[in-house]
């Protein structure tokens, strides 16, 4: 996850899609985009079901590139390139600390709460 606060972050992850296949995805959440609701901005079905996937985020000059690979010896695959990260800036997201990059895991992330 690239995390500024609960209303401004990107998640690079793996999930089951509606067809029951594993896919990698990038989700963006921002209070200034899509009324603060999460939206999947990139996704790709994996070649085979896997217990693990490797992820990488690179950033430069306000842009992030999101990568994944299914096996250690595979080459990195670009899932999303040059994604604007200004939603993570303190100007748009508030706060004063900056963006954290780290691990996030949840079995309930996509469960709709009514």
Buried (B, 14 or more C-beta within 10 A) or exposed (E): BBBBBEEBBBBBBBBEEEEEEBBBBBBBBBBEBEEEEBEBBBBBEBEEEEEEBEBBBEBEEEEBBBBBBBEEEEEEEBBBEEBEBEBBBBEBBEEEEEBEEEEEEEEEEEEEEE
